[in-house]
Amino acid sequence: MATPQEKVRDWALGEVGYVPSNGKYNKYAAMLDATNIYNRPKNGYDWCDCFADCDYVSNFGLDLAVKMIAQPLCGCGAGRAWSASYYRAADQWSSEPSVGAQIFFGSRGNEYHTGIVVGYDSSHVHTVEGNTGYSAGYSGGAVLRRTYSRGDSKISGYGIPDWSLVGGSAAKTEPTNVYEQMGELEVDGYLGVQSITAWQRALGTYADGYLSGQDWEDWGYTPRLVAVERLHGGTGSTMIRVLQQRLEADVDGLIGPQTVRCLQAWLNDHGFPCGEVDGVLGILTAKAVQRSFNAGTWS
Protein backbone atom coordinates (compact mmCIF):
# COMPACT_ATOMS: atom_id res chain seq x y z
CA MET A 1 0.00 0.00 0.00
CA ALA A 2 1.40 3.38 -1.02
CA THR A 3 2.34 5.85 1.67
CA PRO A 4 0.92 9.40 1.53
CA GLN A 5 4.33 10.62 0.34
CA GLU A 6 4.36 8.07 -2.47
CA LYS A 7 0.86 9.09 -3.54
CA VAL A 8 1.99 12.71 -3.84
CA ARG A 9 5.11 11.65 -5.75
CA ASP A 10 3.23 9.37 -8.13
CA TRP A 11 0.54 11.96 -8.87
CA ALA A 12 3.20 14.53 -9.76
CA LEU A 13 5.09 12.10 -11.99
CA GLY A 14 1.83 11.23 -13.74
CA GLU A 15 1.32 14.88 -14.69
CA VAL A 16 4.71 15.29 -16.41
CA GLY A 17 4.24 16.55 -19.94
CA TYR A 18 1.10 18.58 -19.33
CA VAL A 19 1.08 21.85 -21.29
CA PRO A 20 -1.74 24.43 -20.99
CA SER A 21 -3.53 25.00 -24.27
CA ASN A 22 -4.25 28.70 -23.68
CA GLY A 23 -1.32 30.61 -22.24
CA LYS A 24 -1.12 30.22 -18.47
CA TYR A 25 -4.74 29.10 -18.15
CA ASN A 26 -4.38 25.59 -16.76
CA LYS A 27 -6.42 22.72 -15.35
CA TYR A 28 -4.92 22.89 -11.86
CA ALA A 29 -5.88 26.48 -11.15
CA ALA A 30 -9.28 25.87 -12.80
CA MET A 31 -9.96 23.00 -10.39
CA LEU A 32 -8.85 24.98 -7.35
CA ASP A 33 -10.77 28.11 -8.41
CA ALA A 34 -13.93 26.01 -8.07
CA THR A 35 -13.17 25.69 -4.35
CA ASN A 36 -12.61 28.33 -1.67
CA ILE A 37 -8.92 27.53 -1.19
CA TYR A 38 -7.70 30.95 -2.40
CA ASN A 39 -8.75 34.52 -1.74
CA ARG A 40 -9.57 35.08 -5.42
CA PRO A 41 -9.42 33.24 -8.78
CA LYS A 42 -5.89 32.34 -9.83
CA ASN A 43 -6.27 30.88 -13.31
CA GLY A 44 -4.21 32.67 -15.96
CA TYR A 45 -1.38 33.61 -13.61
CA ASP A 46 1.86 31.84 -12.65
CA TRP A 47 0.69 28.40 -11.62
CA CYS A 48 3.57 26.48 -10.01
CA ASP A 49 2.00 26.73 -6.56
CA CYS A 50 -1.42 25.78 -7.91
CA PHE A 51 0.16 22.63 -9.35
CA ALA A 52 1.64 21.70 -5.97
CA ASP A 53 -1.57 22.46 -4.07
CA CYS A 54 -3.59 20.48 -6.61
CA ASP A 55 -1.40 17.44 -5.91
CA TYR A 56 -2.29 17.49 -2.20
CA VAL A 57 -5.98 18.31 -2.80
CA SER A 58 -6.35 15.61 -5.46
CA ASN A 59 -4.91 12.98 -3.14
CA PHE A 60 -6.45 13.93 0.20
CA GLY A 61 -9.37 16.30 -0.40
CA LEU A 62 -9.57 20.02 0.23
CA ASP A 63 -10.17 20.07 3.99
CA LEU A 64 -7.32 17.69 4.86
CA ALA A 65 -4.95 19.11 2.26
CA VAL A 66 -5.05 22.70 3.53
CA LYS A 67 -4.43 21.47 7.08
CA MET A 68 -1.51 19.34 5.90
CA ILE A 69 0.16 22.27 4.14
CA ALA A 70 -0.80 24.76 6.89
CA GLN A 71 -2.83 27.03 4.63
CA PRO A 72 -5.94 28.96 5.68
CA LEU A 73 -8.99 28.66 3.45
CA CYS A 74 -9.54 31.75 1.30
CA GLY A 75 -5.89 32.62 1.86
CA CYS A 76 -2.91 33.52 -0.27
CA GLY A 77 -1.58 30.00 -0.82
CA ALA A 78 -1.18 30.45 -4.56
CA GLY A 79 1.74 32.78 -3.83
CA ARG A 80 5.06 31.07 -3.34
CA ALA A 81 6.32 33.36 -0.58
CA TRP A 82 2.98 33.10 1.21
CA SER A 83 2.99 29.29 1.00
CA ALA A 84 6.52 29.15 2.38
CA SER A 85 5.54 31.49 5.23
CA TYR A 86 2.58 29.27 6.15
CA TYR A 87 4.88 26.25 6.43
CA ARG A 88 7.36 28.20 8.56
CA ALA A 89 4.68 29.55 10.88
CA ALA A 90 3.47 25.99 11.51
CA ASP A 91 7.03 24.75 12.15
CA GLN A 92 6.79 22.56 9.04
CA TRP A 93 9.95 23.83 7.35
CA SER A 94 13.18 21.96 6.64
CA SER A 95 16.53 22.53 4.98
CA GLU A 96 16.56 18.87 3.88
CA PRO A 97 14.50 17.28 1.10
CA SER A 98 12.00 14.45 1.56
CA VAL A 99 9.68 12.73 -0.87
CA GLY A 100 6.35 14.53 -1.20
CA ALA A 101 7.66 17.77 0.29
CA GLN A 102 7.19 21.11 -1.42
CA ILE A 103 10.46 22.63 -2.59
CA PHE A 104 10.78 26.42 -2.74
CA PHE A 105 13.24 28.55 -4.71
CA GLY A 106 14.46 32.05 -3.93
CA SER A 107 15.37 33.58 -0.60
CA ARG A 108 13.50 33.63 2.69
CA GLY A 109 10.38 35.74 2.22
CA ASN A 110 11.05 36.14 -1.51
CA GLU A 111 10.35 32.65 -2.88
CA TYR A 112 9.55 32.81 -6.60
CA HIS A 113 9.00 29.18 -7.64
CA THR A 114 7.95 25.84 -6.17
CA GLY A 115 7.48 22.17 -7.01
CA ILE A 116 7.14 18.68 -5.55
CA VAL A 117 10.09 16.57 -4.39
CA VAL A 118 9.85 13.14 -6.04
CA GLY A 119 13.27 11.77 -5.06
CA TYR A 120 16.71 12.65 -3.74
CA ASP A 121 20.11 11.19 -3.07
CA SER A 122 23.27 12.31 -1.32
CA SER A 123 24.07 14.86 -4.04
CA HIS A 124 20.84 15.80 -5.80
CA VAL A 125 17.16 16.49 -5.31
CA HIS A 126 14.68 15.50 -8.02
CA THR A 127 11.45 17.37 -8.55
CA VAL A 128 8.36 17.74 -10.70
CA GLU A 129 7.34 21.36 -11.27
CA GLY A 130 4.49 23.16 -12.94
CA ASN A 131 4.78 26.51 -14.69
CA THR A 132 8.33 25.78 -15.87
CA GLY A 133 10.09 25.27 -19.20
CA TYR A 134 9.74 28.79 -20.58
CA SER A 135 13.31 28.82 -21.87
CA ALA A 136 12.58 25.50 -23.60
CA GLY A 137 9.80 27.06 -25.65
CA TYR A 138 6.70 26.48 -23.48
CA SER A 139 5.00 29.87 -23.71
CA GLY A 140 2.51 29.13 -20.93
CA GLY A 141 4.79 26.84 -18.95
CA ALA A 142 4.62 23.07 -18.59
CA VAL A 143 4.89 20.28 -16.03
CA LEU A 144 8.46 18.96 -16.25
CA ARG A 145 10.98 16.97 -14.24
CA ARG A 146 13.98 18.76 -12.78
CA THR A 147 17.16 17.85 -10.90
CA TYR A 148 19.23 20.15 -8.67
CA SER A 149 22.32 19.91 -6.54
CA ARG A 150 21.42 19.50 -2.88
CA GLY A 151 23.44 22.63 -2.17
CA ASP A 152 21.99 24.75 -4.98
CA SER A 153 21.84 28.35 -3.78
CA LYS A 154 18.46 28.84 -5.48
CA ILE A 155 16.77 26.44 -3.05
CA SER A 156 15.20 28.33 -0.14
CA GLY A 157 14.00 25.20 1.66
CA TYR A 158 11.24 22.63 1.91
CA GLY A 159 7.72 22.76 3.24
CA ILE A 160 6.84 19.46 4.92
CA PRO A 161 3.14 18.48 4.93
CA ASP A 162 1.75 17.09 8.17
CA TRP A 163 1.59 13.47 7.01
CA SER A 164 0.11 12.33 10.32
CA LEU A 165 -3.23 13.86 9.30
CA VAL A 166 -3.55 11.26 6.53
CA GLY A 167 -2.22 8.27 8.43
CA GLY A 168 1.39 8.76 7.39
CA SER A 169 4.65 9.04 9.24
CA ALA A 170 6.99 12.00 9.42
CA ALA A 171 9.93 9.64 8.87
CA LYS A 172 11.80 10.39 5.66
CA THR A 173 11.63 7.83 2.90
CA GLU A 174 14.83 6.21 1.69
CA PRO A 175 16.89 8.32 -0.73
CA THR A 176 16.18 7.37 -4.32
CA ASN A 177 16.83 8.73 -7.80
CA VAL A 178 13.48 8.08 -9.44
CA TYR A 179 14.71 9.38 -12.78
CA GLU A 180 17.43 6.73 -13.02
CA GLN A 181 14.79 4.12 -12.23
CA MET A 182 12.66 5.47 -15.07
CA GLY A 183 15.58 4.89 -17.41
CA GLU A 184 15.49 7.92 -19.71
CA LEU A 185 16.15 11.61 -19.65
CA GLU A 186 13.23 13.89 -20.38
CA VAL A 187 13.73 15.49 -23.80
CA ASP A 188 12.85 19.07 -22.88
CA GLY A 189 15.82 21.12 -24.07
CA TYR A 190 16.87 21.79 -20.49
CA LEU A 191 20.52 20.98 -19.85
CA GLY A 192 20.41 20.86 -16.08
CA VAL A 193 22.20 18.73 -13.50
CA GLN A 194 20.48 15.54 -14.67
CA SER A 195 21.53 15.94 -18.32
CA ILE A 196 25.06 17.11 -17.53
CA THR A 197 25.53 14.17 -15.13
CA ALA A 198 24.43 11.74 -17.87
CA TRP A 199 26.85 13.39 -20.30
CA GLN A 200 29.73 13.19 -17.82
CA ARG A 201 29.05 9.52 -17.10
CA ALA A 202 28.92 8.72 -20.82
CA LEU A 203 32.25 10.50 -21.36
CA GLY A 204 33.84 8.80 -18.35
CA THR A 205 34.60 12.02 -16.47
CA TYR A 206 33.76 13.01 -12.89
CA ALA A 207 29.96 13.12 -12.68
CA ASP A 208 28.89 16.03 -10.49
CA GLY A 209 26.28 17.56 -12.78
CA TYR A 210 28.21 20.77 -13.32
CA LEU A 211 30.20 22.10 -16.21
CA SER A 212 33.46 23.43 -14.75
CA GLY A 213 31.63 25.20 -11.95
CA GLN A 214 28.93 26.62 -14.22
CA ASP A 215 25.53 25.65 -12.87
CA TRP A 216 23.52 24.82 -15.97
CA GLU A 217 20.32 24.75 -13.95
CA ASP A 218 20.32 28.48 -14.74
CA TRP A 219 19.27 27.51 -18.27
CA GLY A 220 15.89 26.62 -16.82
CA TYR A 221 15.25 30.15 -15.60
CA THR A 222 17.24 32.43 -17.88
CA PRO A 223 16.65 32.22 -21.65
CA ARG A 224 20.16 32.20 -23.08
CA LEU A 225 19.35 31.18 -26.63
CA VAL A 226 22.24 33.10 -28.14
CA ALA A 227 25.72 32.09 -29.20
CA VAL A 228 27.55 30.57 -26.26
CA GLU A 229 30.59 32.58 -25.37
CA ARG A 230 33.59 31.13 -23.57
CA LEU A 231 32.33 30.43 -20.08
CA HIS A 232 35.58 30.01 -18.19
CA GLY A 233 39.16 31.11 -18.31
CA GLY A 234 42.17 29.07 -17.29
CA THR A 235 42.48 25.42 -18.26
CA GLY A 236 38.74 24.89 -18.70
CA SER A 237 36.66 21.81 -18.02
CA THR A 238 37.92 18.22 -18.09
CA MET A 239 34.53 17.15 -19.36
CA ILE A 240 34.70 19.61 -22.24
CA ARG A 241 38.23 18.53 -23.10
CA VAL A 242 37.10 14.91 -23.39
CA LEU A 243 34.05 16.02 -25.39
CA GLN A 244 36.24 18.05 -27.75
CA GLN A 245 38.49 15.03 -28.30
CA ARG A 246 35.44 12.93 -29.19
CA LEU A 247 34.23 15.62 -31.58
CA GLU A 248 37.73 16.20 -33.04
CA ALA A 249 37.42 19.86 -32.12
CA ASP A 250 40.12 22.21 -30.86
CA VAL A 251 40.89 21.05 -27.31
CA ASP A 252 40.90 23.94 -24.86
CA GLY A 253 38.30 22.88 -22.28
CA LEU A 254 36.10 25.87 -23.10
CA ILE A 255 32.69 25.49 -24.70
CA GLY A 256 32.52 28.21 -27.32
CA PRO A 257 30.79 28.49 -30.72
CA GLN A 258 33.44 26.37 -32.47
CA THR A 259 32.89 23.45 -30.10
CA VAL A 260 29.12 23.83 -30.36
CA ARG A 261 29.33 23.75 -34.17
CA CYS A 262 31.32 20.50 -33.97
CA LEU A 263 28.72 19.11 -31.58
CA GLN A 264 25.87 20.07 -33.89
CA ALA A 265 27.59 18.50 -36.89
CA TRP A 266 28.20 15.31 -34.87
CA LEU A 267 24.56 15.14 -33.79
CA ASN A 268 23.26 15.65 -37.33
CA ASP A 269 25.65 13.01 -38.68
CA HIS A 270 24.57 10.47 -36.03
CA GLY A 271 20.84 10.76 -36.64
CA PHE A 272 19.90 13.38 -34.05
CA PRO A 273 18.91 16.42 -36.12
CA CYS A 274 19.41 19.73 -34.37
CA GLY A 275 18.95 22.15 -37.27
CA GLU A 276 21.50 24.61 -38.58
CA VAL A 277 25.13 24.25 -37.56
CA ASP A 278 25.41 27.77 -36.17
CA GLY A 279 27.33 27.45 -32.89
CA VAL A 280 24.22 28.30 -30.84
CA LEU A 281 23.56 25.94 -27.97
CA GLY A 282 19.80 26.40 -28.04
CA ILE A 283 16.73 24.25 -27.49
CA LEU A 284 17.00 22.12 -30.64
CA THR A 285 20.62 21.25 -29.94
CA ALA A 286 19.91 20.49 -26.27
CA LYS A 287 17.00 18.20 -27.20
CA ALA A 288 19.18 16.40 -29.75
CA VAL A 289 21.84 15.87 -27.06
CA GLN A 290 19.22 14.40 -24.72
CA ARG A 291 17.89 12.07 -27.43
CA SER A 292 21.44 10.91 -28.09
CA PHE A 293 21.83 10.03 -24.38
CA ASN A 294 18.65 7.99 -24.40
CA ALA A 295 19.84 6.11 -27.47
CA GLY A 296 23.12 5.21 -25.75
CA THR A 297 25.14 6.82 -28.54
CA TRP A 298 27.84 8.26 -26.27
CA SER A 299 28.60 4.98 -24.48
Secondary structure, DSSP 4 states (H G I P E B T S, - for coil): ---HHHHHHHHHHHTTT---SBTTB-HHHHHHHTTTSBSS--TTS--HHHHHHHHHHHHH-HHHHHHHTTPPTTBSTTSHHHHHHHHHHTT-EESS--TTPEEEEEETTEEEEEEEEEEE-SSEEEEEEEEE-GGGT-TT-EEEEEEEETT-TTEEEEE---GGGGT--SSPPPPB-HHHHH-S---SS---HHHHHHHHHHHTS--SS-BTTB-GGGGGTS---SPPPP---TT--HHHHHHHHHHT---SS---HHHHHHHHHHHHHTT---S--SS---HHHHHHHHHHHHTTTT-
